[in-house]
Amino acid sequence: MAAASTQGPRAPKLAQLLERDPYLAPFEQDFQRRYALFYNRLKSIEENEGGLDKFSKSYKTFGVNQFVDGGVYCKEWAPGAEAVFLTGDFNGWNPFSHPYKKMEYGKWELFIPPGQDGYSPVPHGSKLKVVIRAQNGELLYRISPWARYVVRDQDKVNYDWVHWNPPQSYIRKYRSPERLKSLRIYESHVGIASPEGKIASYKNFTFNVLPRIKDLGYNCVQLMAIMEHAYYASFGYQVTSFFAASSRYGTPDDLKEMIDVAHSMGITVLLDVVHSHASKNSEDGLNKFDGTDSCFFHSGPKGTHQLWDSRLFDYSNWEVLRFLLSNLRMWIEDYGFDGFRFDGVTSMLYHHHGIGTGFSGDYNEYFGLHVDEDALCYLMLANHMVNFLHPECITIAEDVSGMPALCRPVAEGGGGFDYRLAMAIPDKWIQIIKELKDEDWNMGNIVYTLTNRRYEEKCIAYAESHDQALVGDKTLAFRLMDAEMYTNMSVLSPLTPVIDRGIQLHKMIRLITHALGGDSYLNFMGNEFGHPEWLDFPRKGNNESYHYARRQFNLTDDHLLRYRFLNAFDRDMNKSEERFGWLASPPAFVSEKHESNKVIAFERAGLVFIFNFHPYQSYTDYRVGVEIPGKYKILLDSDASEYGGHQRLDHNTEYFSEEYPHNYRHNSLMVYIPSRVAIVLQNMDNAK
């Protein structure tokens, strides 16, 4: 499909975008061209496929699907195949007894009538393969790209396709929660969600982890590594079967139950969806499905990601659009997911995939021939479809480049995402902790990084995610406390300067990121309590060990360990946000970022946040500007004993504002701010 010209359908609300950011005006034609490409593809789908609704339901006709009468309908897209057959347990693995009929546009179909008793000719739980006769005559045994369940026997290298059609599927009992105004996301991996050195299950997550997430005050869980991936150590990012929920944790019904139980707790569930690339596996993946190096992907070097060693989709291809859009629809409608975090969006947006490219923020970096407008068009279609069919669903972009308007509506010429990840924030914390002494921390630079986001494009702030937990990197807790975490986290041992510093800064970094950094917040499982060590999956390099592929939740349950202090602070921080809603409030007003005092103060959602990052200097009668007059009291204090603090603040103290302008605020109050402490003050005259 050729890119549309600028003479065509115009983005109906582009003027609003350009009015909000006049510096985008020179790129008006780019926005119009992108919108025209989106509009024309959407119109083409309406005209040729009976509408987006029908097009995105193709998972109900492609692959192997059972009719009500017991018959089985099979359909594949294999444009490079000379012939296609279905084989499996059902026909004694005869490779030729069930040939598909060739249709136009590279499609193939097969109908197998029901047995005389009305039973399905392909029993539930039986193994299948699609047999492709390639152009060179070779017979290739493949898993259908649309397979819904694949398993690997312990003695095998590759996955097997198993027909999943149980007599009774899990029936959903609970509705999805209402669309959230802001997210407190608990980023999770089912397989590592246990202290035991093994692959944990959906059932374990349902009954042991979801109650923890609820107790901690998170309202959203983001699930990684759900789409089936042959290589466990890929963290789920080398997908082999896009329509199959990973069987290493249990059955599809187990996952449906897990999501349903989350919904019963009022927890929204997002899927970490990988549409940026696919595993290069051919035996149990999409690669070379029809015997050619193209099919779903670009052929030649353009079809391979040189850093990830994986295949890259051809987003201009009609059948690729069908496949990917149907994939999103299936996860929402079959499993009950409430939206998606799109992985690798930067790689999708640019022909250079972000490799060797530093983004300075110059707008010319986001427009021109280096932008893959077919990929951008797919993302616009995906967001349009999700918003049109399921307006309650949420989409998040993992984009490091800062593409303007990515999180603005498609009607404005934008990408249509609801949120983007604020990926500069964790990098900034790592840089500060690695490179600077505490006395040299730059308050202005911290505030700039936490507040530097595009106006009216929502961001998800996070101090660290799974990226920082992986082997080769370090979590914030491990960077701050390192080897002493092995010996000095017991309350029976003396509180050393290293552990004290680590515990106090861990809380402060999280709270200032939560309160100042965006419109939603994310935490990777275990990091809320300063999980020790790193994350490493079983592989040859570590003798296939599960020792680091687990989360030691038991550490927070042990009252003799200091991890419980960090856990308690995280919970109360989230519960405070739930009560006051600062993430859904307008951005904070920062009244102070004092370099020598190391003090940052700001107001958001009617609360006053005060941070003293100074390693040893406390301040008596420190004046802080406030806009709203009244009596203030402490809402949250990182120095409280239940958080492992030093109890230097009296929580009965009442702070009365004065009509004394300070730091561009009409009023001010005097407070005592101990060193390395974060305080949140609530106006009692407007108490919630």
C-alpha positions in Angstrom: 0.0 0.0 0.0 1.5 3.3 -1.0 1.6 6.2 1.4 -1.3 8.6 0.9 -0.7 12.0 -0.5 -1.3 15.1 1.6 -4.3 15.8 -0.7 -6.9 13.7 1.0 -9.0 13.4 4.2 -7.9 16.0 6.7 -7.5 15.4 10.4 -10.6 17.1 11.7 -9.1 18.4 15.0 -5.5 19.1 13.9 -6.0 22.8 14.4 -6.4 22.2 18.2 -3.0 20.3 18.3 -1.2 23.1 16.4 -2.8 25.7 18.6 -1.6 23.9 21.7 1.9 23.5 20.3 2.7 26.1 17.6 6.2 24.7 17.0 4.5 21.8 15.3 3.0 24.1 12.6 5.9 23.5 10.1 4.9 19.8 10.2 1.2 20.2 9.4 1.6 18.3 6.1 3.2 15.4 7.9 0.2 15.2 10.3 -2.2 15.5 7.4 -0.4 12.8 5.4 -0.4 10.4 8.4 -4.1 11.0 9.1 -4.9 10.5 5.4 -3.0 7.1 5.4 -5.0 6.0 8.5 -8.3 7.2 7.1 -7.8 5.5 3.7 -6.8 2.2 5.3 -9.8 2.3 7.6 -12.1 3.1 4.7 -10.6 0.3 2.7 -11.3 -2.1 5.6 -14.9 -0.9 5.8 -15.3 -1.3 2.0 -13.6 -4.7 1.6 -14.0 -6.5 4.9 -17.5 -5.4 6.0 -16.1 -3.1 8.7 -13.4 -2.9 11.4 -15.6 -4.9 13.8 -15.7 -7.9 11.4 -12.1 -7.5 10.3 -10.8 -7.6 13.9 -12.8 -10.7 14.7 -10.8 -12.8 12.2 -9.5 -14.9 15.1 -12.9 -16.6 15.0 -12.4 -17.8 11.5 -8.7 -18.1 11.0 -6.8 -21.0 12.6 -8.9 -23.9 13.7 -12.4 -23.0 14.9 -15.3 -25.2 15.9 -18.8 -24.7 14.5 -21.9 -25.2 16.8 -22.8 -28.4 14.9 -19.4 -30.0 15.8 -17.8 -29.3 12.4 -14.3 -27.7 12.2 -13.4 -24.8 10.0 -9.8 -24.1 9.3 -8.3 -21.1 7.5 -4.7 -19.9 7.0 -2.9 -17.1 5.1 0.1 -18.7 3.4 0.8 -16.8 0.2 4.1 -18.6 -0.5 2.7 -22.1 -0.1 2.2 -24.5 -3.0 -0.3 -26.6 -0.9 -1.6 -26.6 2.7 -2.8 -29.6 4.8 -3.9 -30.2 8.3 -2.5 -33.2 10.2 -2.5 -34.4 13.8 -3.7 -37.0 16.3 -7.2 -36.8 14.7 -6.0 -38.4 11.4 -3.1 -40.5 12.6 -0.7 -37.8 11.5 -1.4 -38.4 7.8 0.1 -35.4 6.2 -2.1 -35.3 3.0 -5.5 -36.6 4.0 -6.9 -33.2 4.8 -5.9 -30.7 2.1 -6.9 -27.0 2.3 -8.6 -25.4 -0.7 -6.8 -22.5 -2.3 -8.6 -19.2 -2.2 -7.6 -15.8 -3.5 -5.1 -13.5 -1.9 -3.0 -16.3 -0.5 -5.7 -17.7 1.7 -6.5 -21.4 2.2 -9.5 -23.0 3.8 -10.6 -26.5 5.0 -13.9 -27.7 6.4 -14.0 -31.0 8.3 -17.6 -32.1 8.9 -18.7 -33.4 12.3 -18.7 -37.1 13.1 -22.0 -39.1 12.8 -22.6 -38.5 16.5 -22.2 -34.8 16.2 -18.8 -34.8 17.9 -15.9 -32.7 16.7 -13.5 -34.6 14.4 -10.7 -32.8 16.2 -10.9 -33.6 19.9 -10.1 -31.1 22.6 -6.5 -31.6 23.8 -5.3 -33.3 20.6 -2.1 -32.2 18.8 -2.2 -30.5 15.4 0.2 -29.2 12.7 -0.3 -27.3 9.5 1.7 -28.9 6.7 3.0 -26.4 4.2 4.4 -27.6 0.8 6.9 -24.9 0.0 7.7 -23.6 -3.4 10.8 -25.9 -3.5 8.6 -28.9 -2.8 9.8 -29.3 0.9 7.2 -30.2 3.5 7.2 -27.9 6.5 5.3 -28.8 9.7 4.1 -25.6 11.3 2.0 -24.3 14.2 -0.8 -22.1 13.0 -0.1 -18.4 13.7 -3.6 -18.3 15.2 -3.1 -21.2 17.6 -4.8 -20.6 20.9 -2.8 -23.1 23.1 0.7 -24.5 22.7 2.7 -26.7 25.1 6.2 -28.1 25.4 6.8 -31.6 26.7 9.7 -31.7 29.1 11.9 -33.8 26.9 11.3 -31.6 23.8 12.9 -28.4 22.5 10.0 -27.1 20.5 6.4 -26.4 21.4 3.4 -28.4 20.2 0.1 -27.0 19.1 -2.8 -28.4 21.1 -6.4 -27.9 20.0 -8.1 -26.0 22.9 -11.8 -26.5 22.9 -12.9 -27.6 26.4 -16.5 -28.8 26.9 -16.9 -26.0 29.4 -14.8 -22.9 29.3 -14.4 -20.5 32.3 -17.4 -18.2 32.5 -16.7 -14.7 33.7 -18.4 -13.7 36.9 -17.4 -10.0 37.2 -17.4 -6.9 35.1 -14.3 -5.0 34.3 -13.8 -2.0 36.7 -14.8 1.4 35.4 -12.2 3.2 33.4 -9.7 4.7 35.9 -8.9 8.4 36.0 -5.3 7.5 36.9 -3.3 4.3 37.2 -1.2 2.9 40.1 0.3 0.1 38.1 1.9 -3.1 39.6 4.0 -4.4 36.7 4.1 -8.2 37.1 5.4 -11.4 35.7 3.4 -14.5 36.7 6.3 -17.0 36.4 8.5 -15.3 39.0 5.7 -14.3 41.4 6.7 -16.7 44.1 9.6 -17.1 46.6 10.1 -20.7 45.3 12.7 -21.5 42.8 10.3 -22.6 40.0 7.9 -21.3 37.4 4.9 -20.0 39.4 1.4 -20.4 38.1 -1.7 -18.4 37.2 -3.4 -20.0 40.3 -0.5 -18.8 42.6 -0.9 -15.3 41.2 -4.7 -15.4 41.7 -4.7 -16.5 45.3 -1.3 -15.3 46.7 -0.3 -12.2 44.7 -3.5 -10.4 43.8 -4.4 -9.9 47.5 -1.0 -8.3 48.0 -1.4 -6.0 45.1 -4.8 -5.0 46.4 -3.5 -4.4 49.9 -0.6 -2.3 48.6 -3.1 0.1 47.1 -2.4 -0.6 43.4 -5.5 -0.3 41.1 -4.0 -1.9 38.0 -1.8 -4.9 37.2 0.3 -5.0 34.0 1.1 -8.5 33.0 4.4 -9.3 31.1 5.3 -12.5 29.3 1.7 -13.7 28.8 1.8 -14.1 25.0 3.5 -17.5 24.4 7.3 -17.4 24.1 9.5 -20.4 23.6 12.5 -18.9 25.4 11.6 -18.2 29.1 14.6 -15.9 29.6 13.4 -13.5 26.9 11.1 -12.1 29.6 8.2 -12.7 27.1 9.6 -10.3 24.5 10.4 -13.0 21.8 6.8 -14.1 21.1 6.3 -17.3 19.2 2.4 -17.7 19.4 0.6 -14.4 19.5 -2.9 -15.8 20.3 -1.8 -18.3 22.9 -1.6 -17.5 26.6 1.7 -19.0 28.0 1.0 -22.6 29.0 4.1 -22.7 31.4 1.9 -21.1 34.0 -1.3 -23.1 33.4 -4.3 -23.2 31.1 -6.2 -20.4 29.3 -9.0 -20.9 31.8 -6.6 -20.3 34.7 -5.6 -17.0 33.2 -9.3 -16.1 32.6 -10.1 -16.8 36.2 -7.1 -14.8 37.4 -8.3 -11.7 35.4 -11.8 -12.2 36.7 -10.7 -12.4 40.3 -8.6 -9.2 39.8 -11.8 -7.5 38.4 -13.7 -8.7 41.5 -11.1 -6.7 43.6 -11.6 -3.6 41.5 -8.2 -4.1 39.8 -7.8 -3.2 36.1 -5.6 -5.7 34.1 -3.4 -4.6 31.2 -1.4 -6.9 28.8 2.1 -6.1 27.9 1.6 -6.7 24.1 4.5 -7.2 21.8 3.6 -6.2 18.2 7.0 -4.5 17.5 8.7 -7.8 16.5 8.4 -11.6 16.7 10.7 -14.5 17.5 12.8 -15.8 14.6 11.7 -19.4 15.5 10.2 -21.2 12.6 9.5 -24.6 14.1 7.2 -23.1 16.7 7.0 -19.4 15.7 5.7 -17.2 12.8 9.0 -17.1 11.0 9.0 -18.7 7.5 5.5 -19.9 8.1 4.8 -20.4 4.4 8.4 -21.3 3.5 9.4 -17.8 2.5 11.3 -15.2 4.5 8.5 -12.7 4.1 4.8 -13.6 4.8 4.1 -11.6 8.0 7.5 -9.8 7.8 9.6 -7.6 5.5 11.9 -9.8 3.4 15.7 -9.3 3.5 17.6 -7.2 6.0 14.6 -4.9 6.5 12.7 -7.8 8.1 15.3 -8.4 10.9 16.1 -6.3 13.9 19.8 -6.3 14.2 20.0 -5.9 18.0 17.1 -8.1 19.0 17.8 -10.8 16.3 14.1 -11.0 15.7 11.7 -10.6 12.7 10.0 -7.2 11.9 6.4 -7.0 10.8 5.3 -5.5 7.4 2.7 -3.1 8.7 1.6 -2.1 5.2 0.4 -5.7 4.6 -3.4 -6.2 4.7 -3.1 -9.6 6.4 -0.6 -8.4 9.0 -3.1 -5.7 9.9 -5.8 -8.4 10.2 -3.6 -10.6 12.3 -2.4 -7.8 14.8 -5.8 -6.1 15.2 -7.5 -9.4 15.7 -4.9 -10.3 18.3 -5.7 -7.2 20.4 -9.5 -7.9 20.1 -9.0 -11.5 21.2 -7.1 -10.6 24.4 -9.8 -8.1 25.3 -12.9 -10.2 24.5 -11.8 -13.7 25.2 -9.7 -13.1 28.3 -11.1 -9.8 29.6 -7.9 -7.6 29.5 -8.7 -3.9 30.0 -6.0 -2.6 27.7 -2.4 -2.8 26.6 1.1 -1.5 27.2 2.6 -1.6 23.7 6.2 -2.7 23.9 9.0 -1.4 21.6 7.0 1.5 20.1 10.2 3.4 19.3 11.4 0.5 17.2 8.1 0.6 15.3 8.0 4.3 14.7 11.4 4.7 12.9 13.1 2.8 10.1 16.3 3.0 12.2 14.4 1.4 15.1 16.1 3.9 17.5 19.4 2.0 17.1 22.4 4.4 17.5 20.0 7.4 17.7 19.9 9.8 20.6 16.7 11.9 20.6 17.5 15.5 21.5 13.9 16.7 21.2 14.5 18.6 17.9 11.1 18.2 16.1 12.9 17.3 12.8 13.7 13.9 14.4 10.1 13.0 14.5 9.1 13.8 10.9 10.5 12.8 7.5 11.5 9.7 5.6 13.1 8.0 8.6 9.6 7.6 10.2 7.8 4.3 9.4 4.4 5.8 8.7 3.0 2.3 8.0 3.8 1.3 11.5 2.5 4.6 12.9 -0.7 4.0 10.8 -1.1 0.5 12.4 -0.8 2.0 15.9 -3.4 4.7 15.0 -5.7 1.9 13.7 -5.1 -0.2 16.8 -5.9 2.7 19.2 -8.9 3.7 17.1 -10.2 0.2 17.1 -9.7 -0.3 20.9 -11.3 3.1 21.6 -14.2 2.6 19.2 -15.1 -1.0 20.3 -14.0 -0.8 23.9 -13.9 2.8 25.1 -13.3 1.6 28.6 -9.9 0.2 27.6 -6.5 1.9 28.1 -3.4 2.0 25.9 0.1 2.9 26.9 3.1 3.5 24.6 6.6 2.5 25.5 8.4 5.2 23.5 11.8 6.6 24.4 11.9 9.0 21.6 9.2 11.5 22.7 7.2 11.5 19.5 4.9 14.6 19.6 1.2 13.9 19.7 1.7 10.1 20.2 -0.8 10.5 23.1 -3.3 12.8 21.4 -6.4 11.6 19.7 -6.3 10.3 16.2 -8.7 13.0 15.1 -5.9 15.6 15.9 -3.5 13.6 13.8 -2.1 12.0 16.9 -1.2 8.4 17.7 -4.2 7.8 19.8 -2.5 6.4 23.0 -3.8 7.3 26.4 -0.4 7.3 28.1 3.3 7.1 27.4 6.0 5.8 29.8 8.2 8.6 31.3 11.3 6.7 30.5 13.8 9.5 31.3 12.9 9.4 35.0 14.5 6.0 36.0 17.5 6.9 33.9 17.9 10.1 35.8 17.7 8.4 39.2 20.3 5.8 38.2 22.6 8.6 36.9 22.3 10.6 40.1 23.0 7.7 42.4 25.8 6.3 40.3 27.6 9.6 39.6 26.9 12.1 42.4 27.6 12.5 46.1 24.5 13.3 48.1 25.7 16.8 48.6 26.0 17.3 44.8 22.4 16.3 43.9 20.9 19.0 41.7 17.4 19.9 42.8 16.6 21.8 39.7 17.6 19.0 37.5 15.5 16.5 39.4 12.5 18.7 39.2 13.1 19.4 35.5 13.3 15.6 34.7 10.1 14.9 36.7 8.1 17.7 35.1 9.5 17.7 31.6 6.5 16.3 29.7 4.4 17.3 26.8 1.4 19.5 27.7 -1.8 17.4 27.8 -0.1 14.2 26.9 -0.4 11.9 29.8 2.7 10.2 31.3 3.3 7.2 33.6 6.0 8.0 36.0 8.2 5.3 37.6 11.4 5.2 39.6 12.3 1.8 38.2 10.7 -1.0 36.2 11.6 -4.5 35.2 14.5 -3.1 33.0 16.5 -2.0 36.1 15.8 -5.3 37.9 17.4 -7.4 35.2 20.8 -9.1 35.6 23.6 -6.7 34.5 21.7 -3.7 36.0 20.7 -2.9 39.6 17.5 -1.9 41.4 17.5 1.4 43.3 17.6 -0.5 46.6 20.6 -2.5 45.5 22.4 0.5 44.2 21.8 2.3 47.5 22.6 -0.5 49.9 24.4 -3.2 47.8 26.2 -5.9 49.8 24.9 -4.6 53.2 21.5 -5.9 52.1 22.8 -9.4 52.8 23.9 -8.6 56.4 22.2 -5.5 57.8 18.5 -5.7 56.9 17.6 -7.3 60.3 16.2 -5.0 63.0 18.4 -7.0 65.4 21.5 -5.7 63.7 22.6 -2.0 64.1 21.2 0.5 61.6 24.3 1.3 59.6 24.7 4.6 57.7 24.5 2.7 54.4 21.2 1.0 55.2 19.8 4.1 56.9 20.6 6.2 53.8 19.2 3.5 51.4 15.9 3.1 53.3 15.3 6.9 53.5 16.2 7.7 49.9 14.2 4.7 48.6 11.1 6.2 50.1 11.8 9.8 49.1 12.6 8.8 45.4 9.4 6.9 45.1 7.2 9.6 46.7 8.6 12.5 44.6 8.3 10.4 41.4 4.7 9.4 42.3 3.6 12.9 43.2 5.5 15.0 40.7 6.4 12.8 37.8 3.2 12.2 35.8 -0.4 11.3 35.6 -0.1 7.7 36.6 2.6 5.6 38.5 4.2 2.2 37.9 6.2 -0.1 40.1 7.7 -3.5 39.2 6.8 -6.3 41.5 9.0 -6.6 44.6 10.8 -3.3 44.1 8.3 -1.6 46.4 10.0 -3.2 49.3 13.5 -3.0 48.0 13.8 -6.6 46.7 17.4 -7.6 47.1 19.7 -8.8 44.2 18.6 -8.9 40.6 16.4 -10.8 38.2 17.9 -13.6 36.1 16.1 -16.3 34.3 17.3 -19.9 34.0 19.8 -20.1 31.1 23.1 -21.9 30.2 25.1 -19.0 31.7 23.7 -19.7 35.2 23.3 -23.5 35.0 19.6 -23.1 34.4 19.1 -21.8 37.9 15.8 -20.4 39.2 17.5 -18.8 42.2 17.1 -15.3 40.8 13.9 -15.9 38.8 11.6 -15.4 41.8 10.3 -12.7 44.1 10.8 -13.1 47.8 7.5 -11.7 49.1 8.3 -13.6 52.3 10.9 -10.9 53.2 8.1 -8.4 53.9 6.2 -10.8 56.1 9.2 -11.2 58.4 8.9 -8.6 61.2 12.6 -8.9 62.0 13.5 -7.5 58.6 13.5 -3.9 57.5 11.9 -4.7 54.1 8.5 -4.3 55.8 9.2 -0.6 56.4 9.5 0.1 52.7 6.4 -2.1 52.0 4.4 -0.2 54.5 5.4 3.2 53.1 4.6 2.1 49.6 1.1 1.0 50.7 0.4 4.2 52.5 1.7 6.3 49.7 -0.7 4.6 47.3 -3.6 4.8 49.7 -3.0 8.5 50.1 -3.1 9.0 46.4 -6.3 6.9 46.2 -7.8 9.3 48.8 -6.6 12.6 47.3 -6.2 11.8 43.6 -3.0 13.7 42.9 -2.2 11.7 39.8 -5.5 12.8 38.2 -5.0 16.4 39.3 -3.4 19.2 37.2 0.5 19.2 37.3 2.1 20.4 40.5 3.1 24.0 41.2 6.8 23.8 42.3 7.4 26.7 44.7 11.0 25.7 45.8 14.0 23.8 44.5 16.8 25.1 46.7 20.2 23.9 45.7 22.2 24.5 48.8 19.4 23.6 51.2 18.6 20.5 49.0 14.8 21.3 49.5 12.1 20.8 47.0 8.5 21.9 47.8 5.4 21.8 45.6 1.6 21.7 45.8 -0.7 19.2 44.1 -4.3 18.1 44.7 -4.5 20.5 47.6 -1.6 18.8 49.4 1.9 20.3 50.2 4.8 18.0 49.5 8.2 18.9 51.1 11.4 17.0 50.5 14.7 17.6 52.3 17.4 15.6 50.4 20.2 17.1 52.5 22.2 14.2 54.0 22.7 15.7 57.4 21.2 19.3 57.6 17.8 19.7 59.3 15.8 23.0 59.2 13.8 24.5 62.0 11.1 27.1 61.2 11.6 26.6 57.4 9.2 28.8 55.4 7.3 27.0 52.7 4.9 28.8 50.3 1.3 27.7 50.0 -1.5 29.0 47.9 -4.5 27.8 50.0 -4.6 29.3 53.5 -5.6 27.3 56.6 -4.5 24.8 59.2 -2.2 22.0 58.0 -1.3 18.7 59.5 1.0 15.8 58.5 -0.6 13.3 56.2 2.5 11.2 55.3 5.9 11.3 56.9 8.8 9.2 55.6 10.5 9.6 59.0 7.7 7.7 60.9 8.8 4.7 62.9 6.5 2.3 60.9 8.5 3.2 57.8 11.9 2.7 59.4 12.4 6.4 60.1 13.7 8.3 63.1 10.4 9.8 64.4 11.7 13.3 64.5 8.3 14.9 63.7 5.4 15.3 66.0 2.3 14.3 64.1 0.1 16.3 66.5 1.7 19.6 65.3 -0.7 22.0 63.6 0.8 24.3 61.0 -1.1 27.6 60.5 -0.5 29.5 57.3 0.2 33.2 57.4 -0.7 35.9 54.8 3.0 36.2 54.0 3.8 35.7 50.3 6.7 33.4 49.6 8.1 31.8 46.4 5.2 33.1 44.3 2.5 31.8 46.6 0.1 34.1 48.4 0.6 32.4 51.8 3.3 30.5 53.7 3.8 28.4 56.8 6.8 27.5 59.0 7.8 23.8 59.3 10.5 21.7 60.8 12.2 19.6 58.1 14.6 16.9 59.3 17.4 15.7 57.0 16.5 13.1 54.4 12.8 13.3 54.9 9.7 13.7 52.8 6.6 15.2 54.4 3.1 15.6 52.9 0.8 18.2 54.6 -2.9 18.2 54.4 -5.1 21.3 54.7 -7.5 20.4 57.5 -9.9 23.2 56.6 -10.5 21.3 53.3 -10.1 17.8 54.9 -11.2 14.8 52.9 
